[in-house]
């Protein structure tokens, strides 16, 4: 039985391990944290009995490989999909956008959306109408910012503020002016245009730590986690990996998957030519109230700093999310929580009067890489110059931005490369629909 070592127990490493297990490998996963999941994991908070997610992770119906990974792991039933987006204006006025049904039904739902005027909607539809053509024909999209692309397609100020910016920031964790038009249009194609149901919103019904818990992995006897075990060195001999060192001991395998953040990958194997990436922060504000303050399962918040609110427990525990959060991340914890609480009260007035029992601010300063213009061609492939070393991570060349789907895609691609090198080639990646 061939053996593989996976360095990193986040989504990319777990996806690679699951795929390699299916191909008959025996796998050890070395993870520095004491839990699987990496950035998509859960934390303990003093005084709170249950695990909580550091930040709310969501998925969309177009995340085919992530859903396949959940199916393989046996946790697909723990994702609840919603076919409506609720947009809330300051003052509490609400607008509902249905994402299900046929193309004409989705178009009719969009045209009824009251948060935009008719002129705004027509501008958005004109831009959407050329997405497929430009993705298929234009070769310069990665050199152009999405902000410039939107300006060239004459988008209205309200369309920019209430549609394009919230969409780009939520999907790509970056401002439109800093996003490659190729990455942005690819996201638009897959979410809205490529297939029905691509925009369905999936929210885990349990903390991610429960989804990825060690108990889930007992169904895979040839996968062993080495939690709390940091890999200290990667040993090379010529054009191969000879082993890894962890806790002073040497561990060897036939194949090695390096599934860490890019900075750690560069430090462990300096001879690899890996890109330096710009990073974008996400700030999550967790608020526990004495009584319920929110009556929706989740809401997209318009015209303010906070972009999303998630009802985590009967409206008493609310998690607020700010993506591309450079300004909130620069504030003190007290100031950032105060800003989030004031804004929540603009959308859900009970938050102004019900007693706040506890607040927690989580700043993820290096949450995702920024998909800036020119990055697409610099993202590394899963094969490396070392014959038995394969890369996994959302920063590799997955065709997706830094998302859970991108992480799983990278793990599947690394597993495909490893099985090919072992002369037992297998296919795991579910390809996206081509424009």
C-alpha positions as CSV (number, residue, x, y, z in Angstrom):
1,X,0.0,0.0,0.0
2,X,1.5,3.4,-1.0
3,X,2.0,5.9,1.8
4,X,1.4,9.6,1.7
5,X,2.1,12.4,4.2
6,X,-0.1,15.5,4.1
7,X,1.3,18.6,5.8
8,X,-1.6,20.7,6.9
9,X,-5.1,19.6,8.1
10,X,-7.2,22.4,6.6
11,X,-9.7,21.8,3.9
12,X,-7.1,21.4,1.2
13,X,-5.2,18.8,3.2
14,X,-8.3,16.9,4.2
15,X,-9.6,16.9,0.6
16,X,-6.3,15.5,-0.6
17,X,-6.3,12.8,2.1
18,X,-9.8,11.7,1.3
19,X,-9.1,11.4,-2.4
20,X,-5.8,9.5,-1.8
21,X,-7.6,7.2,0.6
22,X,-10.0,6.3,-2.2
23,X,-7.0,5.4,-4.4
24,X,-5.6,3.0,-1.8
25,X,-3.1,5.2,0.0
26,X,-2.3,5.1,3.7
27,X,-2.2,8.7,4.9
28,X,-0.8,10.7,7.8
29,X,-2.0,14.3,8.2
30,X,0.3,16.5,10.3
31,X,-1.6,19.5,11.7
32,X,0.0,22.1,14.0
33,X,-3.4,23.0,15.6
34,X,-5.2,20.6,18.0
35,X,-8.2,20.3,15.6
36,X,-8.7,19.7,11.9
37,X,-10.2,22.4,9.7
38,X,-7.5,25.1,9.5
39,X,-9.0,28.5,8.9
40,X,-12.4,26.9,8.4
41,X,-12.5,25.6,11.9
42,X,-14.1,26.4,15.3
43,X,-12.8,27.9,18.6
44,X,-13.7,27.7,22.2
45,X,-14.7,30.8,24.1
46,X,-14.7,31.0,27.9
47,X,-18.2,31.0,29.2
48,X,-19.8,29.7,26.0
49,X,-20.6,26.0,26.3
50,X,-20.5,25.1,22.6
51,X,-17.9,25.5,19.9
52,X,-18.3,28.5,17.7
53,X,-16.8,29.3,14.3
54,X,-14.2,32.0,14.3
55,X,-16.0,33.4,11.2
56,X,-19.2,32.4,9.4
57,X,-18.3,30.2,6.4
58,X,-20.9,29.8,3.7
59,X,-21.0,28.0,0.4
60,X,-23.0,28.4,-2.8
61,X,-24.8,25.9,-5.0
62,X,-22.0,26.2,-7.6
63,X,-19.4,24.8,-5.1
64,X,-19.5,21.3,-6.7
65,X,-16.3,20.0,-5.2
66,X,-16.9,21.2,-1.7
67,X,-20.3,19.5,-1.8
68,X,-18.6,16.4,-3.1
69,X,-16.1,16.5,-0.3
70,X,-19.0,16.8,2.2
71,X,-20.6,13.8,0.6
72,X,-17.5,11.7,0.8
73,X,-17.0,12.7,4.5
74,X,-20.7,11.9,5.2
75,X,-21.7,15.3,6.4
76,X,-23.6,16.7,3.4
77,X,-26.8,16.6,5.5
78,X,-25.4,19.2,7.8
79,X,-25.6,22.0,5.2
80,X,-28.9,23.8,4.9
81,X,-29.6,25.6,1.6
82,X,-31.6,28.8,1.3
83,X,-33.3,29.8,-1.9
84,X,-33.7,33.5,-0.9
85,X,-31.5,36.4,-0.1
86,X,-33.0,39.0,2.2
87,X,-31.5,42.5,1.8
88,X,-32.1,44.9,4.7
89,X,-31.8,48.7,4.4
90,X,-30.9,50.9,7.4
91,X,-34.2,51.5,9.1
92,X,-35.3,47.9,8.6
93,X,-36.9,47.8,5.2
94,X,-36.5,44.4,3.6
95,X,-36.2,43.1,0.1
96,X,-36.2,39.4,-0.9
97,X,-34.4,38.0,-4.0
98,X,-35.4,34.4,-4.9
99,X,-32.6,32.4,-6.5
100,X,-34.5,29.2,-7.4
101,X,-36.6,28.3,-10.4
102,X,-36.0,28.7,-14.1
103,X,-34.0,31.5,-15.7
104,X,-37.1,33.6,-16.5
105,X,-38.3,33.2,-12.9
106,X,-35.0,34.3,-11.5
107,X,-35.0,37.3,-13.9
108,X,-38.5,38.3,-12.7
109,X,-37.4,38.0,-9.1
110,X,-34.5,40.3,-9.8
111,X,-36.7,42.9,-11.6
112,X,-39.0,42.9,-8.5
113,X,-36.1,43.7,-6.1
114,X,-36.9,47.0,-4.5
115,X,-33.5,47.9,-3.3
116,X,-32.5,48.9,-6.9
117,X,-34.2,51.2,-9.4
118,X,-35.1,50.2,-12.9
119,X,-32.2,52.1,-14.4
120,X,-29.8,50.2,-12.0
121,X,-31.3,46.9,-12.9
122,X,-31.0,47.5,-16.6
123,X,-27.4,48.5,-16.2
124,X,-26.7,45.3,-14.3
125,X,-28.5,43.1,-16.8
126,X,-26.6,44.7,-19.7
127,X,-23.3,43.9,-18.0
128,X,-24.5,40.3,-17.1
129,X,-25.4,39.7,-20.7
130,X,-21.8,40.0,-21.9
131,X,-20.1,38.0,-19.1
132,X,-20.1,34.7,-20.9
133,X,-18.8,36.2,-24.2
134,X,-16.0,38.1,-22.5
135,X,-14.9,35.2,-20.5
136,X,-14.7,33.0,-23.6
137,X,-13.1,35.6,-25.9
138,X,-11.2,38.3,-24.1
139,X,-7.6,37.5,-23.2
140,X,-6.8,40.6,-21.2
141,X,-9.3,40.2,-18.4
142,X,-6.7,39.3,-15.7
143,X,-4.9,42.5,-16.4
144,X,-8.0,44.7,-15.9
145,X,-9.6,45.5,-12.5
146,X,-13.3,44.7,-12.0
147,X,-13.7,48.4,-11.1
148,X,-12.4,49.4,-14.5
149,X,-14.6,46.7,-16.2
150,X,-17.7,48.0,-14.5
151,X,-16.9,51.6,-15.4
152,X,-16.5,50.6,-19.1
153,X,-20.0,49.0,-18.9
154,X,-21.6,52.2,-17.5
155,X,-22.9,51.0,-14.1
156,X,-24.9,53.4,-12.1
157,X,-23.7,54.6,-8.6
158,X,-26.6,52.7,-6.9
159,X,-25.9,49.5,-8.9
160,X,-22.2,49.8,-7.8
161,X,-23.1,50.4,-4.1
162,X,-26.0,48.0,-3.7
163,X,-25.1,45.1,-6.1
164,X,-21.6,45.0,-7.5
165,X,-19.6,46.0,-4.4
166,X,-21.5,43.8,-1.9
167,X,-21.2,40.9,-4.4
168,X,-17.5,41.3,-5.0
169,X,-16.7,41.8,-1.3
170,X,-18.7,38.8,-0.2
171,X,-17.5,36.4,-2.9
172,X,-13.9,37.6,-3.3
173,X,-13.2,39.3,0.0
174,X,-11.9,42.3,-1.9
175,X,-13.0,45.7,-3.3
176,X,-13.9,45.7,-7.0
177,X,-11.1,48.1,-7.7
178,X,-8.6,45.6,-6.4
179,X,-10.0,42.5,-8.1
180,X,-9.0,41.0,-11.4
181,X,-11.9,41.2,-13.9
182,X,-11.2,37.6,-14.8
183,X,-11.7,36.3,-11.3
184,X,-14.8,38.5,-10.8
185,X,-16.5,37.5,-14.1
186,X,-15.7,33.8,-13.5
187,X,-17.5,34.1,-10.1
188,X,-20.5,35.8,-11.8
189,X,-20.6,33.1,-14.5
190,X,-20.6,30.3,-12.0
191,X,-22.9,31.8,-9.4
192,X,-25.6,33.3,-11.6
193,X,-25.3,32.1,-15.2
194,X,-23.7,28.6,-15.6
195,X,-26.4,26.5,-14.1
196,X,-29.7,26.7,-12.1
197,X,-29.1,26.8,-8.3
198,X,-25.6,28.2,-8.5
199,X,-26.6,31.1,-6.2
200,X,-28.3,29.0,-3.5
201,X,-26.9,29.9,-0.1
202,X,-25.6,27.0,2.0
203,X,-25.0,27.5,5.7
204,X,-23.7,24.8,8.0
205,X,-26.2,23.9,10.7
206,X,-23.5,22.9,13.2
207,X,-20.0,24.4,14.0
208,X,-17.4,23.5,11.4
209,X,-15.4,21.9,14.1
210,X,-18.2,19.3,14.4
211,X,-18.3,18.8,10.7
212,X,-14.5,18.0,10.5
213,X,-14.2,16.4,13.9
214,X,-12.0,13.4,14.5
215,X,-15.0,11.2,14.9
216,X,-15.9,11.8,11.3
217,X,-12.6,10.3,10.2
218,X,-13.0,7.0,12.0
219,X,-14.8,5.7,8.9
220,X,-11.5,6.0,7.1
221,X,-9.1,3.6,8.9
222,X,-6.1,4.4,6.6
223,X,-6.2,8.2,7.5
224,X,-4.4,9.1,10.7
225,X,-4.3,12.7,12.1
226,X,-1.2,13.9,14.0
227,X,-2.9,16.9,15.7
228,X,-0.8,19.4,17.6
229,X,2.2,18.3,15.6
230,X,4.0,20.9,13.6
231,X,6.3,19.9,10.8
232,X,9.7,21.4,11.5
233,X,11.6,20.5,8.4
234,X,11.1,19.0,5.0
235,X,14.1,16.9,3.9
236,X,15.2,16.8,0.3
237,X,17.5,14.5,-1.6
238,X,18.2,15.6,-5.1
239,X,14.8,16.1,-6.9
240,X,12.8,14.2,-4.3
241,X,11.5,14.6,-0.7
242,X,13.3,12.2,1.6
243,X,11.1,12.7,4.7
244,X,9.8,15.3,7.1
245,X,10.8,16.1,10.7
246,X,8.2,16.5,13.4
247,X,8.8,16.6,17.1
248,X,12.4,15.6,16.4
249,X,11.4,12.3,14.6
250,X,11.8,11.6,10.9
251,X,8.7,10.4,9.0
252,X,8.8,9.0,5.4
253,X,6.3,8.3,2.7
254,X,6.0,7.7,-1.0
255,X,4.2,11.0,-1.7
256,X,4.0,14.3,0.2
257,X,1.2,16.9,-0.1
258,X,2.2,20.3,1.2
259,X,-1.2,21.9,2.2
260,X,-0.2,24.9,4.3
261,X,-0.6,28.6,3.8
262,X,1.8,29.9,1.1
263,X,4.2,31.5,3.7
264,X,4.6,28.3,5.6
265,X,5.1,26.4,2.3
266,X,7.8,28.8,1.3
267,X,9.6,28.4,4.6
268,X,9.4,24.6,4.6
269,X,10.6,24.2,1.0
270,X,12.6,27.4,0.1
271,X,13.6,26.0,-3.3
272,X,10.0,26.2,-4.6
273,X,9.2,29.3,-6.6
274,X,6.1,30.5,-4.8
275,X,4.4,33.8,-5.3
276,X,4.1,36.5,-2.7
277,X,0.5,37.3,-2.2
278,X,-1.4,40.3,-1.0
279,X,-3.8,39.4,1.8
280,X,-7.2,40.7,2.8
281,X,-8.7,40.6,6.3
282,X,-12.1,39.5,7.5
283,X,-13.5,40.6,10.8
284,X,-16.3,38.7,12.7
285,X,-18.2,40.2,15.6
286,X,-20.0,37.7,17.8
287,X,-22.8,39.2,20.0
288,X,-24.8,37.4,22.6
289,X,-28.0,39.1,23.8
290,X,-30.3,38.6,26.8
291,X,-33.3,38.1,24.4
292,X,-33.7,37.6,20.7
293,X,-33.0,40.6,18.5
294,X,-33.0,39.1,15.0
295,X,-35.9,37.2,13.3
296,X,-34.2,36.2,10.0
297,X,-31.8,33.2,9.5
298,X,-29.4,35.6,7.8
299,X,-29.4,39.0,6.1
300,X,-27.4,41.0,3.7
301,X,-27.0,44.5,5.1
302,X,-26.9,47.4,2.7
303,X,-25.0,50.8,2.8
304,X,-23.0,50.1,6.0
305,X,-19.7,48.7,7.1
306,X,-21.1,45.3,8.2
307,X,-22.2,43.3,5.2
308,X,-23.8,40.2,6.7
309,X,-25.7,39.2,9.9
310,X,-26.2,35.5,10.8
311,X,-28.7,34.3,13.3
312,X,-26.8,31.6,15.2
313,X,-29.2,30.7,18.1
314,X,-32.9,31.8,18.1
315,X,-31.9,35.5,17.5
316,X,-30.0,35.7,20.8
317,X,-26.6,35.0,19.3
318,X,-25.8,37.0,16.2
319,X,-22.6,36.9,14.2
320,X,-21.7,39.9,12.0
321,X,-19.2,39.7,9.2
322,X,-17.1,42.4,7.5
323,X,-15.1,41.2,4.5
324,X,-12.3,43.3,3.0
325,X,-12.2,44.7,6.5
326,X,-9.1,46.9,6.4
327,X,-10.7,49.8,8.3
328,X,-12.6,47.8,11.0
329,X,-9.4,45.6,11.5
330,X,-7.5,48.8,12.3
331,X,-9.8,49.8,15.1
332,X,-9.5,48.7,18.7
333,X,-11.6,45.8,19.7
334,X,-13.9,48.0,21.7
335,X,-14.4,50.5,18.8
336,X,-15.0,47.7,16.3
337,X,-17.6,46.0,18.5
338,X,-19.3,49.3,19.2
339,X,-19.4,50.1,15.4
340,X,-20.9,46.7,14.7
341,X,-23.5,46.9,17.5
342,X,-24.6,50.4,16.4
343,X,-25.0,49.2,12.8
344,X,-26.9,46.1,13.8
345,X,-29.4,48.3,15.6
346,X,-30.1,50.2,12.4
347,X,-31.3,47.0,10.7
348,X,-32.8,45.2,13.7
349,X,-34.0,47.8,16.3
350,X,-34.3,45.4,19.2
351,X,-30.4,45.3,19.2
352,X,-30.5,48.9,20.6
353,X,-32.6,48.0,23.6
354,X,-31.9,44.4,24.6
355,X,-29.0,43.9,27.0
356,X,-25.8,42.7,25.4
357,X,-24.4,39.9,27.5
358,X,-21.2,39.1,25.7
359,X,-19.2,40.3,22.7
360,X,-16.2,38.7,20.9
361,X,-14.2,40.2,18.1
362,X,-12.2,37.9,15.8
363,X,-9.8,39.5,13.4
364,X,-8.4,37.3,10.7
365,X,-5.8,39.6,9.2
366,X,-4.6,37.1,6.6
367,X,-8.0,35.5,5.9
368,X,-7.6,35.2,2.1
369,X,-5.4,36.3,-0.7
370,X,-6.5,39.3,-2.8
371,X,-7.3,38.2,-6.4
372,X,-5.6,41.2,-7.8
373,X,-5.0,41.8,-11.5
374,X,-2.1,39.8,-12.9
375,X,-2.2,37.1,-10.2
376,X,-3.9,34.4,-12.3
377,X,-0.8,33.3,-14.2
378,X,1.4,33.4,-11.1
379,X,-0.5,30.9,-9.0
380,X,1.5,27.6,-8.9
381,X,0.4,24.3,-10.3
382,X,0.0,21.3,-8.0
383,X,3.0,19.5,-9.4
384,X,6.4,20.8,-8.3
385,X,10.0,20.4,-9.4
386,X,10.3,17.7,-6.7
387,X,9.0,14.5,-8.1
388,X,7.1,13.3,-5.1
389,X,5.9,16.7,-3.6
390,X,2.5,18.1,-4.5
391,X,1.0,21.4,-3.5
392,X,-2.5,22.0,-2.1
393,X,-4.1,25.2,-0.9
394,X,-6.6,27.7,-2.1
395,X,-3.6,29.8,-3.3
396,X,-2.6,27.3,-5.9
397,X,-3.9,27.3,-9.5
398,X,-7.5,26.2,-8.8
399,X,-9.4,28.5,-11.2
400,X,-11.2,29.8,-8.1
401,X,-10.5,32.6,-5.6
402,X,-9.7,31.9,-2.0
403,X,-12.8,30.0,-0.9
404,X,-13.6,26.6,0.6
405,X,-14.4,25.4,-2.9
406,X,-11.0,26.5,-4.1
407,X,-9.3,24.7,-1.1
408,X,-11.1,21.4,-1.9
409,X,-10.3,21.8,-5.6
410,X,-6.6,22.1,-4.8
411,X,-6.7,19.0,-2.6
412,X,-8.3,17.0,-5.4
413,X,-5.8,18.2,-8.0
414,X,-2.9,17.4,-5.7
415,X,-4.3,13.9,-5.2
416,X,-4.7,13.5,-9.0
417,X,-1.1,14.5,-9.5
418,X,0.1,12.1,-6.7
419,X,-1.9,9.1,-8.1
420,X,-0.5,9.8,-11.6
421,X,3.1,9.8,-10.2
422,X,2.3,6.5,-8.5
423,X,1.1,5.0,-11.8
424,X,-2.5,4.6,-10.5
425,X,-4.0,7.7,-12.1
426,X,-7.4,8.8,-10.8
427,X,-9.8,11.7,-11.3
428,X,-11.5,13.5,-8.4
429,X,-12.1,17.1,-9.6
430,X,-15.6,17.9,-10.8
431,X,-15.0,20.5,-13.6
432,X,-16.9,23.8,-13.7
433,X,-19.2,24.5,-16.7
434,X,-17.2,26.3,-19.4
435,X,-18.5,29.6,-20.6
